[in-house]
């Protein structure tokens, strides 16, 4: 019973982490790192990621 009540919470948290990974990659940042940070920090990581500027890619 208790596991059933927590299931939507975990699905939502995991979905947010995937969205943050995609957002990070769109800003030329490490998607895996932001995915893991999002699993720990959730919406706080989203806020930080949205406020960070896009990283310029260097051409060598």
C-alpha distance matrix in Angstrom:
0.0 3.8 5.5 5.3 6.7 9.1 10.3 12.9 14.1 15.0 16.5 18.6 19.7 20.8 22.6 24.4 25.5 26.9 28.7 30.1 31.4 33.2 34.6 35.9 37.6 39.2 40.6 42.0 39.5 37.5 34.4 32.7 33.3 31.9 28.8 28.2 29.1 26.8 23.8 24.9 26.2 24.6 26.5 29.2 30.2 30.5 32.8 34.9 35.2 36.3 38.9 40.4 43.4 43.7 45.3 48.6 49.0 52.1 54.5 56.6
3.8 0.0 3.8 5.4 5.2 6.5 8.9 11.5 11.8 12.7 14.9 16.7 17.2 18.6 20.7 22.1 23.1 24.9 26.7 27.8 29.2 31.2 32.4 33.4 35.4 37.1 38.2 39.6 37.0 34.9 32.0 30.3 30.6 29.2 26.3 25.4 26.1 23.9 20.9 21.6 22.9 21.6 23.6 26.0 27.1 27.7 29.9 31.9 32.4 33.6 36.0 37.5 40.6 41.1 42.6 46.0 46.5 49.7 52.2 54.2
5.5 3.8 0.0 3.8 5.4 5.2 6.2 9.7 10.2 10.1 12.1 14.5 15.1 15.8 18.1 19.9 20.5 22.1 24.1 25.4 26.4 28.5 29.9 30.9 32.6 34.5 35.8 36.9 34.4 32.2 29.2 27.3 28.0 26.7 23.6 22.8 23.9 21.8 18.6 19.8 21.5 20.0 22.3 24.9 25.5 26.0 28.6 30.4 30.6 31.9 34.6 35.7 38.7 39.0 40.3 43.6 43.9 47.0 49.3 51.3
5.3 5.4 3.8 0.0 3.8 5.5 5.3 7.9 9.8 10.4 11.4 13.7 15.2 16.0 17.5 19.5 20.8 22.0 23.7 25.3 26.6 28.2 29.6 31.1 32.7 34.2 35.8 37.2 34.9 33.0 29.7 28.3 29.2 27.6 24.4 24.2 25.3 22.6 19.9 21.5 22.7 20.7 22.5 25.5 26.2 26.1 28.7 30.9 30.8 31.8 34.6 36.0 38.9 39.0 40.7 43.9 44.2 47.5 49.7 51.9
6.7 5.2 5.4 3.8 0.0 3.8 5.7 7.0 7.9 9.8 11.3 12.6 13.9 15.7 17.0 18.4 20.1 21.7 23.0 24.4 26.1 27.8 28.8 30.2 32.3 33.5 34.9 36.5 34.2 32.6 29.4 28.2 28.7 26.8 23.9 23.7 24.2 21.4 19.0 20.1 20.9 18.8 20.3 23.2 24.4 24.3 26.5 28.9 29.2 30.0 32.6 34.3 37.3 37.8 39.6 42.9 43.6 46.9 49.4 51.7
9.1 6.5 5.2 5.5 3.8 0.0 3.8 5.7 5.3 6.5 8.8 10.2 10.8 12.5 14.4 15.6 16.8 18.7 20.2 21.3 22.9 24.9 25.9 27.1 29.2 30.7 31.8 33.3 30.9 29.1 26.0 24.7 25.0 23.3 20.4 20.0 20.5 17.9 15.3 16.5 17.4 15.6 17.5 20.2 21.2 21.4 23.7 25.8 26.1 27.2 29.8 31.3 34.3 34.8 36.4 39.8 40.3 43.6 46.1 48.3
10.3 8.9 6.2 5.3 5.7 3.8 0.0 3.9 5.4 5.3 6.2 8.6 10.0 10.7 12.3 14.3 15.5 16.7 18.4 20.0 21.3 22.9 24.4 25.8 27.4 28.9 30.5 31.9 29.6 27.8 24.5 23.2 24.1 22.4 19.2 19.3 20.4 17.6 15.0 17.0 18.2 15.9 17.8 20.9 21.3 21.1 23.9 26.0 25.7 26.8 29.7 30.9 33.7 33.8 35.4 38.6 38.9 42.2 44.5 46.7
12.9 11.5 9.7 7.9 7.0 5.7 3.9 0.0 3.8 5.5 5.0 6.0 8.5 9.9 10.4 12.2 14.2 15.3 16.3 18.2 19.9 21.2 22.3 24.1 25.9 26.9 28.5 30.3 28.3 26.9 23.5 22.8 23.7 21.5 18.5 19.2 19.9 16.6 14.7 16.9 17.3 14.4 15.7 19.1 19.7 18.9 21.5 24.0 23.7 24.3 27.3 28.9 31.5 31.7 33.6 36.8 37.4 40.8 43.1 45.6
14.1 11.8 10.2 9.8 7.9 5.3 5.4 3.8 0.0 3.8 5.5 5.3 6.2 8.6 9.9 10.7 12.4 14.4 15.4 16.5 18.5 20.3 21.0 22.4 24.6 25.8 27.0 28.7 26.5 25.1 22.0 21.2 21.5 19.3 16.6 16.8 17.0 13.9 12.0 13.6 13.9 11.3 12.8 15.9 16.7 16.5 18.9 21.2 21.3 22.2 24.9 26.5 29.4 29.9 31.7 35.1 35.8 39.2 41.7 44.2
15.0 12.7 10.1 10.4 9.8 6.5 5.3 5.5 3.8 0.0 3.8 5.4 5.1 6.0 8.4 9.8 10.5 12.3 14.2 15.2 16.6 18.6 19.8 20.9 22.8 24.5 25.7 27.0 24.6 22.8 19.6 18.4 19.0 17.2 14.1 14.2 15.1 12.3 9.7 11.9 13.1 10.8 13.2 16.1 16.1 16.3 19.2 21.0 20.7 22.1 24.9 25.9 28.8 28.9 30.3 33.6 34.0 37.3 39.7 41.9
16.5 14.9 12.1 11.4 11.3 8.8 6.2 5.0 5.5 3.8 0.0 3.8 5.5 5.2 6.1 8.6 9.9 10.6 12.3 14.2 15.4 16.8 18.3 19.9 21.4 22.8 24.5 25.9 23.9 22.3 18.8 18.0 19.3 17.3 14.0 15.0 16.2 13.0 11.2 14.1 15.0 12.1 13.9 17.2 16.8 16.2 19.4 21.4 20.5 21.5 24.7 25.7 28.2 28.0 29.6 32.7 33.0 36.3 38.5 40.9
18.6 16.7 14.5 13.7 12.6 10.2 8.6 6.0 5.3 5.4 3.8 0.0 3.8 5.4 5.0 6.1 8.6 9.9 10.5 12.2 14.3 15.5 16.3 18.2 20.1 21.1 22.5 24.4 22.5 21.4 18.1 17.9 18.7 16.1 13.4 14.7 15.1 11.5 10.6 13.3 13.1 9.7 10.8 14.3 14.3 13.3 16.2 18.5 17.9 18.5 21.6 23.0 25.6 25.7 27.6 30.8 31.5 35.0 37.4 40.0
19.7 17.2 15.1 15.2 13.9 10.8 10.0 8.5 6.2 5.1 5.5 3.8 0.0 3.8 5.5 5.1 6.3 8.8 10.0 10.6 12.5 14.6 15.2 16.4 18.6 20.0 21.0 22.6 20.3 19.0 15.9 15.3 15.7 13.2 10.6 11.4 11.6 8.1 6.9 9.5 9.6 6.5 8.6 11.7 11.5 11.3 14.3 16.1 15.7 17.0 19.9 21.0 23.8 24.0 25.7 29.0 29.7 33.0 35.6 38.0
20.8 18.6 15.8 16.0 15.7 12.5 10.7 9.9 8.6 6.0 5.2 5.4 3.8 0.0 3.8 5.4 5.0 6.4 8.7 9.8 10.7 12.7 14.3 15.2 16.8 18.6 20.1 21.2 19.0 17.2 13.9 13.0 14.1 12.1 8.8 10.0 11.3 8.4 6.8 10.3 11.4 8.8 11.2 14.0 12.7 12.5 16.0 17.4 16.2 17.8 20.9 21.4 23.9 23.6 24.9 28.0 28.2 31.5 33.8 36.1
22.6 20.7 18.1 17.5 17.0 14.4 12.3 10.4 9.9 8.4 6.1 5.0 5.5 3.8 0.0 3.8 5.4 5.1 6.2 8.6 9.9 10.8 12.3 14.2 15.6 16.7 18.6 20.1 18.5 17.3 13.7 13.8 15.3 12.8 9.9 12.2 13.2 9.8 9.6 13.1 13.2 10.0 11.3 14.5 13.2 11.8 15.3 17.1 15.5 16.4 19.9 20.6 22.7 22.2 23.9 26.9 27.2 30.7 32.9 35.4
24.4 22.1 19.9 19.5 18.4 15.6 14.3 12.2 10.7 9.8 8.6 6.1 5.1 5.4 3.8 0.0 3.8 5.4 5.0 6.1 8.6 9.9 10.3 12.1 14.3 15.2 16.4 18.4 16.5 15.8 12.6 13.2 13.8 10.7 8.7 11.0 11.0 7.3 8.3 11.2 10.5 7.0 7.7 10.9 9.6 8.1 11.6 13.4 12.1 13.0 16.3 17.3 19.7 19.6 21.5 24.7 25.5 29.0 31.5 34.1
25.5 23.1 20.5 20.8 20.1 16.8 15.5 14.2 12.4 10.5 9.9 8.6 6.3 5.0 5.4 3.8 0.0 3.8 5.5 5.1 6.2 8.8 9.8 10.4 12.4 14.2 15.3 16.5 14.2 12.8 9.6 9.6 10.3 7.6 5.0 7.4 8.0 4.9 5.9 9.2 9.3 7.0 8.9 11.1 8.8 8.5 12.2 13.0 11.5 13.3 16.4 16.6 19.0 18.6 19.9 23.1 23.5 26.8 29.3 31.7
26.9 24.9 22.1 22.0 21.7 18.7 16.7 15.3 14.4 12.3 10.6 9.9 8.8 6.4 5.1 5.4 3.8 0.0 3.8 5.4 5.1 6.4 8.7 9.8 10.8 12.6 14.5 15.5 13.8 12.5 8.7 9.3 11.2 8.9 6.2 9.5 10.9 8.4 9.2 12.7 13.1 10.7 12.1 14.3 11.8 10.8 14.5 15.3 12.9 14.4 17.8 17.7 19.4 18.4 19.6 22.4 22.5 25.8 27.9 30.4
28.7 26.7 24.1 23.7 23.0 20.2 18.4 16.3 15.4 14.2 12.3 10.5 10.0 8.7 6.2 5.0 5.5 3.8 0.0 3.8 5.4 5.2 6.2 8.6 10.0 10.6 12.6 14.4 13.3 13.0 9.6 11.4 12.8 9.7 8.3 11.8 12.2 9.4 11.3 14.3 13.6 10.8 10.9 13.3 11.0 8.9 12.3 13.6 11.0 11.6 15.2 15.6 17.1 16.2 18.1 20.9 21.5 25.0 27.3 30.1
30.1 27.8 25.4 25.3 24.4 21.3 20.0 18.2 16.5 15.2 14.2 12.2 10.6 9.8 8.6 6.1 5.1 5.4 3.8 0.0 3.8 5.4 4.9 6.0 8.5 9.7 10.5 12.3 10.6 10.4 7.6 9.5 10.0 6.5 6.3 9.6 9.2 6.9 9.8 12.2 11.2 9.1 9.3 10.7 7.8 6.2 9.7 10.2 7.6 9.1 12.4 12.4 14.3 13.8 15.5 18.6 19.4 22.9 25.5 28.2
31.4 29.2 26.4 26.6 26.1 22.9 21.3 19.9 18.5 16.6 15.4 14.3 12.5 10.7 9.9 8.6 6.2 5.1 5.4 3.8 0.0 3.8 5.5 5.1 6.3 8.7 9.9 10.6 8.8 7.7 4.3 6.4 7.9 5.5 4.9 8.6 9.4 8.2 10.5 13.1 13.1 11.7 12.7 13.7 10.3 9.6 13.0 12.7 9.6 11.7 14.8 13.8 15.2 13.8 14.7 17.6 17.6 20.9 23.3 25.7
33.2 31.2 28.5 28.2 27.8 24.9 22.9 21.2 20.3 18.6 16.8 15.5 14.6 12.7 10.8 9.9 8.8 6.4 5.2 5.4 3.8 0.0 3.8 5.4 5.2 6.2 8.8 9.9 9.5 9.5 6.4 9.3 11.2 9.0 8.7 12.4 13.1 11.6 13.9 16.7 16.2 14.3 14.6 16.0 12.9 11.1 14.2 14.3 10.8 11.8 15.1 14.3 14.9 13.0 14.4 16.7 16.8 20.3 22.3 25.1
34.6 32.4 29.9 29.6 28.8 25.9 24.4 22.3 21.0 19.8 18.3 16.3 15.2 14.3 12.3 10.3 9.8 8.7 6.2 4.9 5.5 3.8 0.0 3.8 5.5 5.0 6.5 8.9 8.6 9.9 7.8 11.2 11.9 9.0 9.9 13.4 13.0 11.5 14.5 16.7 15.4 13.7 13.1 14.0 11.1 8.9 11.3 11.4 7.7 8.1 11.5 10.9 11.6 10.2 12.2 14.9 15.8 19.5 21.8 24.9
35.9 33.4 30.9 31.1 30.2 27.1 25.8 24.1 22.4 20.9 19.9 18.2 16.4 15.2 14.2 12.1 10.4 9.8 8.6 6.0 5.1 5.4 3.8 0.0 3.8 5.3 5.1 6.4 5.0 6.3 5.3 8.8 8.9 6.6 8.6 11.7 11.2 10.8 14.0 15.7 14.7 13.9 13.8 13.9 10.4 9.4 11.7 10.5 6.9 8.8 11.3 9.5 10.3 8.8 9.8 12.8 13.4 16.9 19.6 22.4
37.6 35.4 32.6 32.7 32.3 29.2 27.4 25.9 24.6 22.8 21.4 20.1 18.6 16.8 15.6 14.3 12.4 10.8 10.0 8.5 6.3 5.2 5.5 3.8 0.0 3.8 5.3 4.9 5.1 6.2 5.2 9.0 10.2 9.0 10.3 13.5 13.8 13.7 16.4 18.4 18.0 17.0 17.3 17.6 14.1 13.0 15.4 14.3 10.6 12.0 14.5 12.4 12.2 9.6 9.9 12.0 11.7 15.2 17.3 20.1
39.2 37.1 34.5 34.2 33.5 30.7 28.9 26.9 25.8 24.5 22.8 21.1 20.0 18.6 16.7 15.2 14.2 12.6 10.6 9.7 8.7 6.2 5.0 5.3 3.8 0.0 3.8 5.5 7.3 9.6 8.8 12.6 13.6 11.8 13.2 16.5 16.4 15.7 18.7 20.8 19.8 18.4 17.9 18.3 15.2 13.4 15.2 14.5 10.7 10.9 13.4 11.8 10.8 8.0 9.5 11.2 11.6 15.3 17.3 20.5
40.6 38.2 35.8 35.8 34.9 31.8 30.5 28.5 27.0 25.7 24.5 22.5 21.0 20.1 18.6 16.4 15.3 14.5 12.6 10.5 9.9 8.8 6.5 5.1 5.3 3.8 0.0 3.8 5.5 8.9 9.4 13.1 13.0 11.3 13.7 16.5 15.7 15.6 18.9 20.3 19.0 18.2 17.5 17.2 14.1 12.7 13.8 12.4 8.8 9.3 10.9 8.6 7.4 4.5 6.0 8.5 9.7 13.4 16.1 19.3
42.0 39.6 36.9 37.2 36.5 33.3 31.9 30.3 28.7 27.0 25.9 24.4 22.6 21.2 20.1 18.4 16.5 15.5 14.4 12.3 10.6 9.9 8.9 6.4 4.9 5.5 3.8 0.0 3.8 6.9 8.5 11.9 12.0 11.4 13.9 16.4 16.1 16.7 19.7 21.1 20.3 20.0 19.9 19.4 15.9 15.3 16.7 14.7 11.3 12.7 14.0 11.0 9.7 6.5 5.5 7.2 7.1 10.7 13.2 16.1
39.5 37.0 34.4 34.9 34.2 30.9 29.6 28.3 26.5 24.6 23.9 22.5 20.3 19.0 18.5 16.5 14.2 13.8 13.3 10.6 8.8 9.5 8.6 5.0 5.1 7.3 5.5 3.8 0.0 3.8 6.1 9.1 8.5 8.1 11.0 13.0 12.6 13.6 16.6 17.7 17.1 17.2 17.6 16.8 13.2 13.2 14.9 12.6 9.5 11.9 13.1 10.1 10.1 7.9 6.9 9.7 9.7 12.8 15.7 18.1
37.5 34.9 32.2 33.0 32.6 29.1 27.8 26.9 25.1 22.8 22.3 21.4 19.0 17.2 17.3 15.8 12.8 12.5 13.0 10.4 7.7 9.5 9.9 6.3 6.2 9.6 8.9 6.9 3.8 0.0 3.8 5.6 5.5 6.4 8.7 10.3 10.8 12.3 14.6 15.9 16.1 16.4 17.6 17.0 13.2 13.9 16.2 14.0 11.2 14.1 15.7 12.9 13.6 11.7 10.5 13.0 12.4 14.9 17.5 19.4
34.4 32.0 29.2 29.7 29.4 26.0 24.5 23.5 22.0 19.6 18.8 18.1 15.9 13.9 13.7 12.6 9.6 8.7 9.6 7.6 4.3 6.4 7.8 5.3 5.2 8.8 9.4 8.5 6.1 3.8 0.0 3.8 5.5 5.2 6.0 8.7 9.8 10.3 12.3 14.4 14.8 14.4 15.7 15.9 12.2 12.4 15.3 13.9 10.9 13.6 15.9 13.9 14.9 13.1 12.9 15.5 14.9 17.9 20.2 22.3
32.7 30.3 27.3 28.3 28.2 24.7 23.2 22.8 21.2 18.4 18.0 17.9 15.3 13.0 13.8 13.2 9.6 9.3 11.4 9.5 6.4 9.3 11.2 8.8 9.0 12.6 13.1 11.9 9.1 5.6 3.8 0.0 3.8 5.4 5.0 6.3 8.6 9.7 10.7 12.8 14.1 14.2 16.4 16.6 12.9 14.0 17.1 15.6 13.2 16.3 18.5 16.6 18.0 16.5 15.9 18.5 17.7 20.2 22.5 24.1
33.3 30.6 28.0 29.2 28.7 25.0 24.1 23.7 21.5 19.0 19.3 18.7 15.7 14.1 15.3 13.8 10.3 11.2 12.8 10.0 7.9 11.2 11.9 8.9 10.2 13.6 13.0 12.0 8.5 5.5 5.5 3.8 0.0 3.8 5.4 5.3 6.2 8.5 10.0 11.0 12.0 13.0 15.1 14.5 10.9 12.7 15.3 13.3 11.6 15.1 16.7 14.6 16.5 15.6 14.9 17.9 17.6 20.0 22.7 24.2
31.9 29.2 26.7 27.6 26.8 23.3 22.4 21.5 19.3 17.2 17.3 16.1 13.2 12.1 12.8 10.7 7.6 8.9 9.7 6.5 5.5 9.0 9.0 6.6 9.0 11.8 11.3 11.4 8.1 6.4 5.2 5.4 3.8 0.0 3.8 5.4 4.9 5.9 8.5 9.8 9.8 10.1 11.7 11.4 7.6 9.0 11.8 10.3 8.3 11.7 13.7 12.2 14.5 14.0 14.1 17.5 17.8 20.7 23.5 25.6
28.8 26.3 23.6 24.4 23.9 20.4 19.2 18.5 16.6 14.1 14.0 13.4 10.6 8.8 9.9 8.7 5.0 6.2 8.3 6.3 4.9 8.7 9.9 8.6 10.3 13.2 13.7 13.9 11.0 8.7 6.0 5.0 5.4 3.8 0.0 3.8 5.5 5.1 6.4 8.9 9.9 9.4 11.7 12.4 9.2 10.1 13.6 12.9 11.0 13.9 16.5 15.5 17.7 17.0 17.4 20.5 20.5 23.4 26.0 28.0
28.2 25.4 22.8 24.2 23.7 20.0 19.3 19.2 16.8 14.2 15.0 14.7 11.4 10.0 12.2 11.0 7.4 9.5 11.8 9.6 8.6 12.4 13.4 11.7 13.5 16.5 16.5 16.4 13.0 10.3 8.7 6.3 5.3 5.4 3.8 0.0 3.8 5.3 5.1 6.6 8.8 9.5 12.6 12.7 9.8 11.9 15.0 13.9 12.9 16.2 18.2 17.2 19.7 19.3 19.3 22.5 22.5 25.1 27.8 29.5
29.1 26.1 23.9 25.3 24.2 20.5 20.4 19.9 17.0 15.1 16.2 15.1 11.6 11.3 13.2 11.0 8.0 10.9 12.2 9.2 9.4 13.1 13.0 11.2 13.8 16.4 15.7 16.1 12.6 10.8 9.8 8.6 6.2 4.9 5.5 3.8 0.0 3.8 5.4 5.2 5.9 7.5 10.2 9.4 6.6 9.5 12.0 10.7 10.4 13.8 15.3 14.5 17.5 17.8 18.1 21.6 22.2 24.8 27.9 29.7
26.8 23.9 21.8 22.6 21.4 17.9 17.6 16.6 13.9 12.3 13.0 11.5 8.1 8.4 9.8 7.3 4.9 8.4 9.4 6.9 8.2 11.6 11.5 10.8 13.7 15.7 15.6 16.7 13.6 12.3 10.3 9.7 8.5 5.9 5.1 5.3 3.8 0.0 3.8 5.3 5.0 4.5 7.3 7.8 5.4 7.2 10.3 10.3 9.8 12.5 14.7 14.7 17.7 18.1 19.0 22.6 23.3 26.3 29.3 31.4
23.8 20.9 18.6 19.9 19.0 15.3 15.0 14.7 12.0 9.7 11.2 10.6 6.9 6.8 9.6 8.3 5.9 9.2 11.3 9.8 10.5 13.9 14.5 14.0 16.4 18.7 18.9 19.7 16.6 14.6 12.3 10.7 10.0 8.5 6.4 5.1 5.4 3.8 0.0 3.8 5.9 5.7 9.4 10.4 8.8 10.7 13.7 13.9 13.6 16.2 18.5 18.5 21.5 21.7 22.4 25.8 26.3 29.2 32.0 33.9
24.9 21.6 19.8 21.5 20.1 16.5 17.0 16.9 13.6 11.9 14.1 13.3 9.5 10.3 13.1 11.2 9.2 12.7 14.3 12.2 13.1 16.7 16.7 15.7 18.4 20.8 20.3 21.1 17.7 15.9 14.4 12.8 11.0 9.8 8.9 6.6 5.2 5.3 3.8 0.0 3.8 6.0 9.5 9.3 8.4 11.3 13.5 13.3 13.9 16.8 18.3 18.4 21.7 22.4 23.0 26.6 27.3 30.0 33.1 34.9
26.2 22.9 21.5 22.7 20.9 17.4 18.2 17.3 13.9 13.1 15.0 13.1 9.6 11.4 13.2 10.5 9.3 13.1 13.6 11.2 13.1 16.2 15.4 14.7 18.0 19.8 19.0 20.3 17.1 16.1 14.8 14.1 12.0 9.8 9.9 8.8 5.9 5.0 5.9 3.8 0.0 3.8 6.4 5.6 5.5 8.5 10.1 10.2 11.5 14.0 15.3 15.9 19.4 20.6 21.7 25.4 26.6 29.5 32.7 34.8
24.6 21.6 20.0 20.7 18.8 15.6 15.9 14.4 11.3 10.8 12.1 9.7 6.5 8.8 10.0 7.0 7.0 10.7 10.8 9.1 11.7 14.3 13.7 13.9 17.0 18.4 18.2 20.0 17.2 16.4 14.4 14.2 13.0 10.1 9.4 9.5 7.5 4.5 5.7 6.0 3.8 0.0 3.8 5.5 5.6 6.8 9.1 10.4 11.0 12.8 14.9 16.0 19.3 20.3 21.8 25.5 26.7 29.9 32.9 35.3
26.5 23.6 22.3 22.5 20.3 17.5 17.8 15.7 12.8 13.2 13.9 10.8 8.6 11.2 11.3 7.7 8.9 12.1 10.9 9.3 12.7 14.6 13.1 13.8 17.3 17.9 17.5 19.9 17.6 17.6 15.7 16.4 15.1 11.7 11.7 12.6 10.2 7.3 9.4 9.5 6.4 3.8 0.0 3.8 5.3 4.9 6.3 8.7 9.7 10.5 12.5 14.3 17.7 19.1 21.2 24.8 26.5 29.8 32.9 35.5
29.2 26.0 24.9 25.5 23.2 20.2 20.9 19.1 15.9 16.1 17.2 14.3 11.7 14.0 14.5 10.9 11.1 14.3 13.3 10.7 13.7 16.0 14.0 13.9 17.6 18.3 17.2 19.4 16.8 17.0 15.9 16.6 14.5 11.4 12.4 12.7 9.4 7.8 10.4 9.3 5.6 5.5 3.8 0.0 3.8 5.3 5.1 6.3 8.6 10.0 10.8 12.5 16.1 18.0 19.8 23.6 25.5 28.6 31.9 34.4
30.2 27.1 25.5 26.2 24.4 21.2 21.3 19.7 16.7 16.1 16.8 14.3 11.5 12.7 13.2 9.6 8.8 11.8 11.0 7.8 10.3 12.9 11.1 10.4 14.1 15.2 14.1 15.9 13.2 13.2 12.2 12.9 10.9 7.6 9.2 9.8 6.6 5.4 8.8 8.4 5.5 5.6 5.3 3.8 0.0 3.8 5.4 5.1 6.0 8.5 9.9 10.6 14.0 15.4 16.8 20.6 22.2 25.2 28.5 30.9
30.5 27.7 26.0 26.1 24.3 21.4 21.1 18.9 16.5 16.3 16.2 13.3 11.3 12.5 11.8 8.1 8.5 10.8 8.9 6.2 9.6 11.1 8.9 9.4 13.0 13.4 12.7 15.3 13.2 13.9 12.4 14.0 12.7 9.0 10.1 11.9 9.5 7.2 10.7 11.3 8.5 6.8 4.9 5.3 3.8 0.0 3.8 5.5 5.1 6.1 8.6 10.0 13.1 14.2 16.4 20.0 21.8 25.1 28.2 31.0
32.8 29.9 28.6 28.7 26.5 23.7 23.9 21.5 18.9 19.2 19.4 16.2 14.3 16.0 15.3 11.6 12.2 14.5 12.3 9.7 13.0 14.2 11.3 11.7 15.4 15.2 13.8 16.7 14.9 16.2 15.3 17.1 15.3 11.8 13.6 15.0 12.0 10.3 13.7 13.5 10.1 9.1 6.3 5.1 5.4 3.8 0.0 3.8 5.5 5.2 6.3 8.8 12.1 14.2 16.6 20.2 22.5 25.8 29.0 31.9
34.9 31.9 30.4 30.9 28.9 25.8 26.0 24.0 21.2 21.0 21.4 18.5 16.1 17.4 17.1 13.4 13.0 15.3 13.6 10.2 12.7 14.3 11.4 10.5 14.3 14.5 12.4 14.7 12.6 14.0 13.9 15.6 13.3 10.3 12.9 13.9 10.7 10.3 13.9 13.3 10.2 10.4 8.7 6.3 5.1 5.5 3.8 0.0 3.8 5.5 5.2 6.2 10.0 12.2 14.1 17.8 20.1 23.1 26.5 29.2
35.2 32.4 30.6 30.8 29.2 26.1 25.7 23.7 21.3 20.7 20.5 17.9 15.7 16.2 15.5 12.1 11.5 12.9 11.0 7.6 9.6 10.8 7.7 6.9 10.6 10.7 8.8 11.3 9.5 11.2 10.9 13.2 11.6 8.3 11.0 12.9 10.4 9.8 13.6 13.9 11.5 11.0 9.7 8.6 6.0 5.1 5.5 3.8 0.0 3.8 5.4 5.2 8.3 9.5 11.6 15.2 17.2 20.5 23.7 26.5
36.3 33.6 31.9 31.8 30.0 27.2 26.8 24.3 22.2 22.1 21.5 18.5 17.0 17.8 16.4 13.0 13.3 14.4 11.6 9.1 11.7 11.8 8.1 8.8 12.0 10.9 9.3 12.7 11.9 14.1 13.6 16.3 15.1 11.7 13.9 16.2 13.8 12.5 16.2 16.8 14.0 12.8 10.5 10.0 8.5 6.1 5.2 5.5 3.8 0.0 3.8 5.6 7.8 9.5 12.5 15.8 18.2 21.6 24.8 27.9
38.9 36.0 34.6 34.6 32.6 29.8 29.7 27.3 24.9 24.9 24.7 21.6 19.9 20.9 19.9 16.3 16.4 17.8 15.2 12.4 14.8 15.1 11.5 11.3 14.5 13.4 10.9 14.0 13.1 15.7 15.9 18.5 16.7 13.7 16.5 18.2 15.3 14.7 18.5 18.3 15.3 14.9 12.5 10.8 9.9 8.6 6.3 5.2 5.4 3.8 0.0 3.8 6.5 9.5 12.2 15.5 18.4 21.5 24.8 27.8
40.4 37.5 35.7 36.0 34.3 31.3 30.9 28.9 26.5 25.9 25.7 23.0 21.0 21.4 20.6 17.3 16.6 17.7 15.6 12.4 13.8 14.3 10.9 9.5 12.4 11.8 8.6 11.0 10.1 12.9 13.9 16.6 14.6 12.2 15.5 17.2 14.5 14.7 18.5 18.4 15.9 16.0 14.3 12.5 10.6 10.0 8.8 6.2 5.2 5.6 3.8 0.0 3.8 6.7 8.7 12.2 15.0 17.9 21.4 24.3
43.4 40.6 38.7 38.9 37.3 34.3 33.7 31.5 29.4 28.8 28.2 25.6 23.8 23.9 22.7 19.7 19.0 19.4 17.1 14.3 15.2 14.9 11.6 10.3 12.2 10.8 7.4 9.7 10.1 13.6 14.9 18.0 16.5 14.5 17.7 19.7 17.5 17.7 21.5 21.7 19.4 19.3 17.7 16.1 14.0 13.1 12.1 10.0 8.3 7.8 6.5 3.8 0.0 3.8 6.3 9.2 12.4 15.3 18.7 21.7
43.7 41.1 39.0 39.0 37.8 34.8 33.8 31.7 29.9 28.9 28.0 25.7 24.0 23.6 22.2 19.6 18.6 18.4 16.2 13.8 13.8 13.0 10.2 8.8 9.6 8.0 4.5 6.5 7.9 11.7 13.1 16.5 15.6 14.0 17.0 19.3 17.8 18.1 21.7 22.4 20.6 20.3 19.1 18.0 15.4 14.2 14.2 12.2 9.5 9.5 9.5 6.7 3.8 0.0 3.8 6.4 9.2 12.5 15.6 18.9
45.3 42.6 40.3 40.7 39.6 36.4 35.4 33.6 31.7 30.3 29.6 27.6 25.7 24.9 23.9 21.5 19.9 19.6 18.1 15.5 14.7 14.4 12.2 9.8 9.9 9.5 6.0 5.5 6.9 10.5 12.9 15.9 14.9 14.1 17.4 19.3 18.1 19.0 22.4 23.0 21.7 21.8 21.2 19.8 16.8 16.4 16.6 14.1 11.6 12.5 12.2 8.7 6.3 3.8 0.0 3.8 6.3 9.3 12.7 15.6
48.6 46.0 43.6 43.9 42.9 39.8 38.6 36.8 35.1 33.6 32.7 30.8 29.0 28.0 26.9 24.7 23.1 22.4 20.9 18.6 17.6 16.7 14.9 12.8 12.0 11.2 8.5 7.2 9.7 13.0 15.5 18.5 17.9 17.5 20.5 22.5 21.6 22.6 25.8 26.6 25.4 25.5 24.8 23.6 20.6 20.0 20.2 17.8 15.2 15.8 15.5 12.2 9.2 6.4 3.8 0.0 3.8 6.4 9.5 12.7
49.0 46.5 43.9 44.2 43.6 40.3 38.9 37.4 35.8 34.0 33.0 31.5 29.7 28.2 27.2 25.5 23.5 22.5 21.5 19.4 17.6 16.8 15.8 13.4 11.7 11.6 9.7 7.1 9.7 12.4 14.9 17.7 17.6 17.8 20.5 22.5 22.2 23.3 26.3 27.3 26.6 26.7 26.5 25.5 22.2 21.8 22.5 20.1 17.2 18.2 18.4 15.0 12.4 9.2 6.3 3.8 0.0 3.8 6.6 9.8
52.1 49.7 47.0 47.5 46.9 43.6 42.2 40.8 39.2 37.3 36.3 35.0 33.0 31.5 30.7 29.0 26.8 25.8 25.0 22.9 20.9 20.3 19.5 16.9 15.2 15.3 13.4 10.7 12.8 14.9 17.9 20.2 20.0 20.7 23.4 25.1 24.8 26.3 29.2 30.0 29.5 29.9 29.8 28.6 25.2 25.1 25.8 23.1 20.5 21.6 21.5 17.9 15.3 12.5 9.3 6.4 3.8 0.0 3.8 6.4
54.5 52.2 49.3 49.7 49.4 46.1 44.5 43.1 41.7 39.7 38.5 37.4 35.6 33.8 32.9 31.5 29.3 27.9 27.3 25.5 23.3 22.3 21.8 19.6 17.3 17.3 16.1 13.2 15.7 17.5 20.2 22.5 22.7 23.5 26.0 27.8 27.9 29.3 32.0 33.1 32.7 32.9 32.9 31.9 28.5 28.2 29.0 26.5 23.7 24.8 24.8 21.4 18.7 15.6 12.7 9.5 6.6 3.8 0.0 3.8
56.6 54.2 51.3 51.9 51.7 48.3 46.7 45.6 44.2 41.9 40.9 40.0 38.0 36.1 35.4 34.1 31.7 30.4 30.1 28.2 25.7 25.1 24.9 22.4 20.1 20.5 19.3 16.1 18.1 19.4 22.3 24.1 24.2 25.6 28.0 29.5 29.7 31.4 33.9 34.9 34.8 35.3 35.5 34.4 30.9 31.0 31.9 29.2 26.5 27.9 27.8 24.3 21.7 18.9 15.6 12.7 9.8 6.4 3.8 0.0
